[in-house]
Amino acid sequence: MEIVYHKQFLKHYRLRIFPHKKLDIQFAERLKLFVQDSTHPLLKDHRLVGKKKEYRAFAITGDIRVVYKKENDTLFLYDVGTHPQVYAPSPLRFGGLRRHETSGKRDTPPETK
């Protein structure tokens, strides 16, 4: 499965997840689980409602969520954060997607293979 990270996801990951080692590790574990079995009960996967009804979300922890879309064999990650951060009433502005490139320094989500 190919994973495409939206620029908003990367920004929020760097600010909200990466500085916390435990969350960073848990994110990697849950993303790997999602790729293996997106219906696993630990993920609490669900469709969003309202203006965000075209997106879905899965849980990293009790309060940390990842907002995504899945099309064919591609997973598009749009946002990550606490329940209030990702479900805020403001409309999602997901215009710019970029494919993840790895560099020497890892301040972005881990690759899942």
C-alpha positions in Angstrom: 0.0 0.0 0.0 1.3 3.4 -0.9 1.0 6.1 1.7 0.7 9.8 0.7 1.0 12.5 3.3 -0.8 15.8 3.0 1.3 18.8 3.9 -1.1 19.6 6.8 -0.6 16.1 8.1 3.2 16.5 8.0 3.0 19.9 9.8 0.7 18.6 12.5 2.8 15.4 12.9 5.9 17.4 13.5 4.2 19.6 16.0 1.9 17.2 17.8 3.3 13.7 17.6 7.1 13.7 16.8 8.2 15.6 19.9 6.6 12.8 22.1 8.6 9.6 21.7 5.8 7.4 23.0 3.3 8.9 20.6 5.7 8.6 17.7 6.2 4.9 18.4 2.5 4.3 18.9 1.8 6.0 15.6 4.2 3.8 13.8 2.6 0.7 15.4 -1.0 1.7 14.6 -0.1 2.7 11.1 1.5 -0.7 10.5 -1.6 -2.3 12.0 -3.9 -0.2 9.8 -1.9 -1.3 6.7 -2.2 -5.0 7.7 -5.9 -4.9 8.9 -7.8 -1.6 8.6 -10.8 -3.2 10.4 -8.9 -4.1 13.6 -11.0 -3.1 16.6 -8.0 -1.3 18.3 -8.1 1.3 15.4 -11.7 2.3 16.1 -12.0 3.2 12.4 -15.1 5.3 11.6 -16.5 7.6 8.9 -16.7 11.3 9.7 -19.9 13.3 9.4 -21.0 16.8 8.3 -18.5 18.7 6.1 -15.9 16.0 6.6 -18.1 13.1 5.6 -15.8 12.1 2.7 -13.1 11.3 5.2 -12.5 8.6 7.8 -10.5 8.4 11.0 -8.7 5.8 13.1 -7.3 6.0 16.6 -3.7 6.2 17.7 -4.6 6.5 21.4 -7.8 7.2 23.2 -7.8 10.8 22.1 -5.3 11.0 19.1 -6.8 10.4 15.7 -5.6 10.2 12.1 -7.9 11.6 9.4 -7.6 9.8 6.1 -9.0 8.6 2.8 -8.3 5.3 1.1 -8.5 5.0 -2.6 -7.7 1.6 -4.3 -4.2 0.7 -2.9 -3.3 4.3 -1.7 -3.7 5.7 1.8 -4.0 9.5 1.9 -3.2 10.9 5.4 -4.7 14.4 5.9 -4.5 15.3 9.6 -3.4 14.0 13.0 -4.1 15.3 16.5 -6.4 15.2 19.5 -10.2 14.8 19.0 -10.8 18.6 19.2 -7.9 19.4 16.9 -8.9 17.1 14.0 -12.7 17.4 14.4 -12.9 21.2 14.7 -15.8 22.7 12.9 -13.6 24.6 10.4 -13.6 23.0 7.0 -10.7 20.8 6.0 -8.4 22.4 3.5 -6.7 19.4 1.9 -5.5 20.8 -1.4 -1.8 19.9 -1.5 -0.8 16.2 -1.3 2.7 15.1 -1.6 4.3 11.8 -1.7 6.6 11.1 1.2 10.3 11.3 0.5 12.8 10.1 3.1 15.8 12.3 4.1 18.7 11.7 6.4 16.9 13.2 9.4 13.6 11.7 10.4 11.1 14.3 11.5 8.3 12.7 9.5 6.2 9.6 9.9 8.0 6.3 9.5 7.7 4.3 6.3 5.6 1.2 6.6 6.6 -1.8 4.6 
